Every structure is written in C-alpha cells, then in structure tokens.
Amino acid sequence: MAKVGILMGSDSDLGIMSKAMEQLEEFGIDYEVNVISAHREVDEFVNYASSAEERGIKVIIAGAGGAAHLPGMCAAIFTLPVIGVPIGTKNVGGVDSLYSIVQMPSGIPVATVAIDGAKNAAILAAKILAVSDDELLAKVKNFKADLKDQVVAKNEKLGKLGYKEYLKQM
C-alpha cells in the first residue's frame, strides 16, 4: 500500500518529480503518482486529497510551478503532512512557485523544499515516516552515513590530486 502520494499539476513536472520517486524507491517506500490539477479538475482533486488518508497515504509530496496552488490546496484538505516542491519556471526561475508554496496562511502549513528539490522532498517524507518505522529509520541513518562517506572520499581525492586535476575529472 502506498504511503506517499506524489502529485504534480502537469506532466511537464515529471522530470523533476521523478527524483522523488527514485529516492523513495531507494528507501523502499511505496508511493503513488498522479497528474492532477487543482484548477482544471477541482472535483477530482478534492476527491484525491480528501480520500488519501483512508487509502493509506501518510505524506503527500506535491510539485507545482507558477501559481503553485497544488501543495497548499492539498494541505487545506489533507490532515497529514504535505511537502511542496516549487518547480522552476521559464519566466522567473521558480521564485513565483516558491513564494506561492511557502507563504501559506496560519494553520495550513506546507513543508517546502528548494526549487526543483524533489529528492529532498522524498528524504523529508522518509524522515517523517521513520518516526514510527524503525526499519526505515535505519535506512535513513545509513543514507546519512553514506553522504558523509562521499564527502570524505571527495576530500581525500582532492588532497591526492590537487584542485586542477580534480576539476578535470569532474
């Protein structure tokens, strides 16, 4: 049963939102994915958000660009955590999306990650779910340890090669 719902307002967001899917798969977290518009499919959207909890969804990750109402509208309906992913836009680079998601009214919080930060949204969802799942908590701890190991290895390589040769290999 899916524990995370991934929503996007358009299939053009799939390239960014696939990073969340990949990360959830690495953690072994089940998810469902839907393209749904809070503006163009009002009834379908309300049905999705209002029935998500009874379907087993514990966290929703919603990506949206431009006006970016999808995450906030999810948070208005869905009682459990919503993580918003502002999608970069051509006109203003996604700042419009970021502001739309992060500036929610009091009482309707949306956890918001960086512009195009779908991978971090998945990591945050895993951390939320890990509060009540020791097996997942161990995976999150291993993930963090791997991040540290990667930095240590890069530092050792830099020290060994020097910055000019290191840059050539990047």
Backbone as CSV, one residue per row, in Angstrom:
resi,resn,N_x,N_y,N_z,CA_x,CA_y,CA_z,C_x,C_y,C_z
1,MET,0.846,-1.182,0.000,0.000,0.000,0.000,0.891,1.245,0.000
2,ALA,0.574,2.175,-0.855,1.361,3.405,-0.972,1.273,4.214,0.318
3,LYS,2.406,4.715,0.757,2.449,5.578,1.940,2.639,7.034,1.567
4,VAL,3.147,7.272,0.354,3.391,8.634,-0.106,2.623,8.854,-1.404
5,GLY,1.927,9.955,-1.450,1.276,10.363,-2.679,2.109,11.439,-3.338
6,ILE,2.425,11.252,-4.594,3.178,12.254,-5.342,2.233,12.853,-6.368
7,LEU,2.055,14.160,-6.279,1.175,14.870,-7.198,1.965,15.910,-7.965
8,MET,1.541,16.123,-9.185,2.098,17.220,-9.974,0.973,17.790,-10.812
9,GLY,1.046,19.074,-11.031,-0.006,19.749,-11.772,0.065,19.521,-13.267
10,SER,1.202,19.047,-13.746,1.391,18.840,-15.181,2.429,17.748,-15.399
11,ASP,2.297,17.025,-16.497,3.309,16.007,-16.803,4.661,16.638,-17.136
12,SER,4.684,17.941,-17.406,5.969,18.616,-17.643,6.807,18.667,-16.368
13,ASP,6.191,18.399,-15.217,6.911,18.373,-13.934,7.548,17.011,-13.657
14,LEU,7.269,16.030,-14.491,7.711,14.657,-14.233,9.230,14.526,-14.143
15,GLY,9.957,15.254,-14.974,11.421,15.168,-14.915,11.966,15.538,-13.547
16,ILE,11.395,16.564,-12.941,11.812,16.975,-11.594,11.277,15.999,-10.554
17,MET,10.000,15.690,-10.618,9.364,14.860,-9.590,9.853,13.415,-9.615
18,SER,10.425,12.974,-10.730,10.972,11.615,-10.777,12.121,11.440,-9.787
19,LYS,12.772,12.533,-9.418,13.841,12.455,-8.410,13.281,11.995,-7.063
20,ALA,12.066,12.428,-6.743,11.414,11.973,-5.509,11.103,10.481,-5.603
21,MET,10.609,10.065,-6.750,10.266,8.653,-6.937,11.499,7.769,-6.794
22,GLU,12.584,8.182,-7.422,13.832,7.415,-7.345,14.310,7.298,-5.901
23,GLN,14.242,8.405,-5.156,14.715,8.378,-3.774,13.807,7.521,-2.899
24,LEU,12.506,7.617,-3.084,11.585,6.768,-2.317,11.842,5.297,-2.609
25,GLU,12.106,4.973,-3.868,12.427,3.588,-4.225,13.691,3.126,-3.513
26,GLU,14.695,3.998,-3.417,15.926,3.633,-2.704,15.651,3.307,-1.242
27,PHE,14.698,4.021,-0.639,14.338,3.753,0.753,13.347,2.592,0.877
28,GLY,12.815,2.108,-0.240,11.834,1.033,-0.200,10.451,1.503,0.236
29,ILE,10.131,2.751,-0.045,8.843,3.327,0.340,7.890,3.272,-0.857
30,ASP,6.725,2.706,-0.627,5.705,2.644,-1.678,5.090,4.022,-1.892
31,TYR,4.783,4.328,-3.137,4.182,5.611,-3.474,3.238,5.443,-4.646
32,GLU,2.375,6.426,-4.806,1.527,6.511,-5.988,1.775,7.863,-6.633
33,VAL,1.592,7.937,-7.940,1.868,9.165,-8.685,0.632,9.549,-9.486
34,ASN,0.309,10.842,-9.441,-0.823,11.347,-10.219,-0.522,12.727,-10.771
35,VAL,-0.962,12.956,-11.995,-1.016,14.300,-12.556,-2.439,14.761,-12.312
36,ILE,-2.572,15.830,-11.557,-3.907,16.316,-11.213,-3.837,17.829,-11.046
37,SER,-4.824,18.491,-11.541,-4.833,19.951,-11.498,-5.864,20.447,-10.489
38,ALA,-5.394,21.238,-9.529,-6.314,21.834,-8.560,-7.226,22.847,-9.232
39,HIS,-6.799,23.380,-10.379,-7.586,24.390,-11.086,-8.517,23.797,-12.136
40,ARG,-8.042,22.799,-12.870,-8.806,22.272,-14.003,-9.625,21.037,-13.665
41,GLU,-9.305,20.390,-12.552,-10.013,19.173,-12.139,-10.406,19.286,-10.670
42,VAL,-11.163,20.277,-10.362,-11.464,20.590,-8.964,-12.073,19.399,-8.237
43,ASP,-13.097,18.783,-8.793,-13.754,17.661,-8.119,-12.798,16.483,-7.932
44,GLU,-12.043,16.154,-8.975,-11.093,15.044,-8.891,-10.011,15.341,-7.853
45,PHE,-9.549,16.585,-7.845,-8.522,16.962,-6.875,-9.044,16.842,-5.443
46,VAL,-10.211,17.390,-5.182,-10.788,17.329,-3.834,-11.010,15.882,-3.428
47,ASN,-11.475,15.054,-4.330,-11.668,13.638,-4.041,-10.339,12.971,-3.690
48,TYR,-9.302,13.261,-4.477,-7.986,12.668,-4.198,-7.505,13.060,-2.807
49,ALA,-7.471,14.345,-2.532,-6.915,14.828,-1.268,-7.755,14.399,-0.071
50,SER,-9.052,14.372,-0.217,-9.906,14.014,0.919,-9.943,12.512,1.184
51,SER,-9.585,11.702,0.211,-9.588,10.246,0.408,-8.191,9.665,0.589
52,ALA,-7.162,10.477,0.524,-5.778,9.973,0.587,-5.484,9.247,1.894
53,GLU,-5.897,9.818,3.000,-5.598,9.195,4.291,-6.241,7.822,4.409
54,GLU,-7.480,7.681,4.008,-8.150,6.379,4.106,-7.544,5.355,3.152
55,ARG,-6.833,5.822,2.126,-6.128,4.914,1.211,-4.740,4.553,1.733
56,GLY,-4.344,5.079,2.892,-3.058,4.740,3.487,-1.955,5.747,3.251
57,ILE,-2.248,6.837,2.576,-1.232,7.863,2.336,-0.929,8.575,3.651
58,LYS,0.348,8.669,3.981,0.789,9.330,5.214,1.401,10.698,4.948
59,VAL,1.926,10.890,3.743,2.575,12.139,3.355,2.266,12.374,1.879
60,ILE,1.989,13.625,1.528,1.844,13.989,0.120,3.006,14.891,-0.267
61,ILE,3.635,14.574,-1.382,4.633,15.447,-1.997,3.958,16.023,-3.238
62,ALA,3.824,17.348,-3.267,3.129,17.990,-4.383,4.059,18.983,-5.056
63,GLY,4.296,18.771,-6.332,5.127,19.676,-7.111,4.262,20.570,-7.966
64,ALA,4.619,21.847,-8.026,3.826,22.781,-8.816,4.673,23.972,-9.223
65,GLY,4.388,24.485,-10.407,5.059,25.675,-10.900,4.090,26.830,-11.032
66,GLY,4.632,28.010,-11.266,3.803,29.194,-11.463,3.017,29.538,-10.219
67,ALA,1.703,29.584,-10.344,0.846,29.929,-9.209,0.974,28.917,-8.074
68,ALA,1.313,27.689,-8.409,1.685,26.645,-7.443,0.673,26.444,-6.328
69,HIS,-0.593,26.342,-6.649,-1.618,26.154,-5.630,-1.760,24.709,-5.163
70,LEU,-1.252,23.764,-5.907,-1.473,22.352,-5.602,-1.039,21.962,-4.182
71,PRO,0.191,22.273,-3.742,0.578,21.878,-2.385,-0.292,22.512,-1.298
72,GLY,-0.576,23.790,-1.426,-1.381,24.469,-0.420,-2.801,23.956,-0.352
73,MET,-3.372,23.679,-1.512,-4.728,23.130,-1.528,-4.741,21.721,-0.935
74,CYS,-3.677,20.939,-1.177,-3.572,19.621,-0.533,-3.560,19.787,0.979
75,ALA,-2.762,20.725,1.461,-2.646,20.954,2.904,-3.962,21.431,3.502
76,ALA,-4.740,22.154,2.726,-6.030,22.630,3.218,-7.014,21.480,3.418
77,ILE,-6.848,20.398,2.650,-7.795,19.275,2.696,-7.225,18.088,3.462
78,PHE,-5.975,17.732,3.218,-5.318,16.538,3.778,-4.760,16.883,5.151
79,THR,-5.112,16.112,6.160,-4.726,16.418,7.543,-3.246,16.145,7.832
80,LEU,-2.677,15.159,7.169,-1.290,14.762,7.437,-0.309,15.650,6.665
81,PRO,1.012,15.428,6.811,1.999,16.339,6.209,1.950,16.432,4.685
82,VAL,2.161,17.645,4.204,2.297,17.929,2.782,3.640,18.618,2.589
83,ILE,4.383,18.132,1.604,5.672,18.721,1.252,5.536,19.311,-0.145
84,GLY,5.799,20.594,-0.270,5.702,21.264,-1.547,7.039,21.344,-2.253
85,VAL,7.025,21.070,-3.541,8.214,21.192,-4.384,7.933,22.294,-5.405
86,PRO,8.543,23.462,-5.224,8.380,24.511,-6.232,9.120,24.110,-7.503
87,ILE,8.423,24.150,-8.611,9.022,23.769,-9.896,9.528,25.034,-10.588
88,GLY,10.755,24.974,-11.066,11.336,26.103,-11.782,10.504,26.485,-12.992
89,THR,10.384,27.772,-13.239,9.608,28.274,-14.371,10.502,29.090,-15.288
90,LYS,10.075,29.239,-16.532,10.873,29.983,-17.511,10.949,31.466,-17.194
91,ASN,9.844,32.041,-16.772,9.795,33.499,-16.605,10.583,34.017,-15.412
92,VAL,10.409,33.403,-14.252,11.090,33.924,-13.055,11.866,32.839,-12.303
93,GLY,12.162,31.755,-12.973,13.043,30.744,-12.417,12.483,29.910,-11.282
94,GLY,11.214,30.035,-10.997,10.624,29.242,-9.920,10.412,30.004,-8.627
95,VAL,10.887,31.249,-8.582,10.686,32.050,-7.371,9.192,32.260,-7.131
96,ASP,8.427,32.423,-8.200,6.973,32.555,-8.068,6.383,31.303,-7.425
97,SER,6.855,30.142,-7.855,6.383,28.875,-7.295,6.755,28.770,-5.819
98,LEU,7.993,29.119,-5.517,8.466,29.066,-4.131,7.609,29.942,-3.232
99,TYR,7.406,31.181,-3.614,6.603,32.093,-2.803,5.172,31.590,-2.648
100,SER,4.601,31.055,-3.711,3.230,30.565,-3.638,3.092,29.415,-2.650
101,ILE,4.111,28.579,-2.569,4.030,27.411,-1.690,4.397,27.758,-0.250
102,VAL,5.417,28.553,-0.074,5.925,28.809,1.275,5.057,29.801,2.056
103,GLN,4.328,30.649,1.375,3.531,31.694,2.042,2.100,31.243,2.305
104,MET,1.950,30.185,3.062,0.615,29.685,3.384,0.073,30.409,4.619
105,PRO,-1.259,30.511,4.698,-1.847,31.175,5.863,-1.665,30.348,7.137
106,SER,-1.731,31.009,8.253,-1.606,30.349,9.550,-2.600,29.200,9.660
107,GLY,-2.111,28.067,10.100,-2.960,26.896,10.270,-2.932,25.925,9.108
108,ILE,-2.342,26.320,7.988,-2.271,25.453,6.798,-0.795,25.333,6.383
109,PRO,0.026,24.647,7.186,1.445,24.568,6.850,1.726,23.630,5.682
110,VAL,2.716,24.017,4.884,3.272,23.166,3.837,4.785,23.195,4.024
111,ALA,5.363,22.042,4.304,6.822,21.963,4.346,7.294,22.206,2.920
112,THR,8.260,23.089,2.741,8.663,23.472,1.393,10.158,23.256,1.227
113,VAL,10.527,22.609,0.140,11.929,22.381,-0.175,12.369,23.384,-1.237
114,ALA,13.599,23.306,-1.638,14.158,24.217,-2.640,13.470,24.053,-3.994
115,ILE,13.628,25.047,-4.829,13.128,24.975,-6.200,13.725,23.736,-6.869
116,ASP,12.865,22.913,-7.439,13.228,21.647,-8.076,13.840,20.638,-7.097
117,GLY,13.549,20.772,-5.807,14.138,19.931,-4.768,13.352,18.669,-4.455
118,ALA,12.909,17.955,-5.473,12.081,16.765,-5.263,12.807,15.671,-4.489
119,LYS,14.103,15.527,-4.707,14.845,14.498,-3.968,14.801,14.798,-2.476
120,ASN,15.015,16.061,-2.105,14.934,16.415,-0.688,13.529,16.217,-0.135
121,ALA,12.517,16.429,-0.948,11.143,16.188,-0.502,10.965,14.717,-0.128
122,ALA,11.535,13.827,-0.924,11.442,12.395,-0.636,12.216,12.040,0.635
123,ILE,13.369,12.647,0.823,14.147,12.389,2.037,13.369,12.879,3.256
124,LEU,12.761,14.049,3.156,11.953,14.563,4.254,10.756,13.650,4.522
125,ALA,10.108,13.172,3.480,8.996,12.228,3.657,9.479,10.967,4.375
126,ALA,10.651,10.475,4.001,11.207,9.286,4.661,11.462,9.559,6.143
127,LYS,11.986,10.724,6.442,12.233,11.069,7.850,10.927,11.161,8.638
128,ILE,9.896,11.699,8.024,8.593,11.780,8.687,8.062,10.370,8.961
129,LEU,8.120,9.510,7.959,7.637,8.147,8.118,8.494,7.344,9.094
130,ALA,9.780,7.660,9.179,10.700,6.929,10.044,10.423,7.153,11.526
131,VAL,9.661,8.162,11.867,9.307,8.419,13.258,8.625,7.195,13.869
132,SER,7.879,6.458,13.060,7.156,5.291,13.572,7.560,3.995,12.865
133,ASP,8.737,3.979,12.250,9.175,2.800,11.498,10.678,2.630,11.692
134,ASP,11.052,1.723,12.607,12.473,1.541,12.943,13.302,1.044,11.765
135,GLU,12.727,0.215,10.926,13.453,-0.285,9.759,13.776,0.865,8.806
136,LEU,12.811,1.726,8.575,13.036,2.895,7.720,14.016,3.859,8.379
137,LEU,13.923,4.018,9.692,14.862,4.891,10.404,16.297,4.412,10.180
138,ALA,16.522,3.116,10.212,17.861,2.570,9.962,18.325,2.907,8.544
139,LYS,17.415,2.837,7.574,17.765,3.188,6.196,18.124,4.668,6.076
140,VAL,17.387,5.523,6.766,17.681,6.961,6.740,19.044,7.231,7.387
141,LYS,19.324,6.550,8.481,20.628,6.712,9.135,21.756,6.241,8.218
142,ASN,21.554,5.134,7.521,22.557,4.649,6.570,22.750,5.629,5.421
143,PHE,21.660,6.209,4.955,21.732,7.217,3.900,22.602,8.391,4.346
144,LYS,22.367,8.874,5.553,23.162,9.993,6.081,24.640,9.603,6.221
145,ALA,24.902,8.394,6.667,26.286,7.926,6.794,26.949,7.847,5.419
146,ASP,26.205,7.404,4.412,26.740,7.344,3.049,27.081,8.737,2.530
147,LEU,26.238,9.715,2.853,26.540,11.096,2.444,27.867,11.556,3.031
148,LYS,28.071,11.251,4.290,29.332,11.620,4.948,30.506,10.920,4.272
149,ASP,30.356,9.631,4.003,31.430,8.873,3.357,31.781,9.455,1.987
150,GLN,30.770,9.908,1.253,31.008,10.515,-0.055,31.842,11.790,0.064
151,VAL,31.553,12.606,1.068,32.305,13.845,1.263,33.738,13.536,1.671
152,VAL,33.916,12.583,2.559,35.264,12.189,2.989,36.068,11.697,1.788
153,ALA,35.466,10.873,0.939,36.160,10.344,-0.241,36.533,11.475,-1.200
154,LYS,35.649,12.430,-1.391,35.952,13.565,-2.274,37.092,14.399,-1.713
155,ASN,37.103,14.598,-0.422,38.169,15.373,0.197,39.520,14.667,0.049
156,GLU,39.510,13.356,0.245,40.744,12.587,0.089,41.242,12.670,-1.358
157,LYS,40.337,12.555,-2.304,40.692,12.641,-3.725,41.256,14.022,-4.051
158,LEU,40.619,15.068,-3.541,41.105,16.428,-3.755,42.514,16.590,-3.207
159,GLY,42.741,16.089,-1.994,44.073,16.174,-1.393,45.128,15.418,-2.186
160,LYS,44.724,14.298,-2.750,45.636,13.462,-3.511,45.961,14.069,-4.883
161,LEU,44.927,14.603,-5.566,45.102,15.078,-6.942,45.460,16.559,-7.049
162,GLY,45.050,17.342,-6.086,45.153,18.788,-6.221,43.941,19.297,-6.984
163,TYR,43.636,20.568,-6.810,42.374,21.077,-7.344,42.323,21.096,-8.868
164,LYS,43.435,21.339,-9.558,43.396,21.419,-11.023,43.049,20.075,-11.636
165,GLU,43.703,19.018,-11.182,43.419,17.689,-11.715,42.028,17.213,-11.269
166,TYR,41.660,17.547,-10.065,40.335,17.198,-9.564,39.249,17.812,-10.450
167,LEU,39.423,19.079,-10.806,38.438,19.774,-11.658,38.333,19.104,-13.024
168,LYS,39.449,18.633,-13.556,39.431,17.963,-14.849,38.584,16.698,-14.819
169,GLN,38.526,16.056,-13.674,37.798,14.791,-13.537,36.330,14.980,-13.166
170,MET,35.939,16.205,-12.948,34.538,16.451,-12.562,33.646,16.455,-13.778
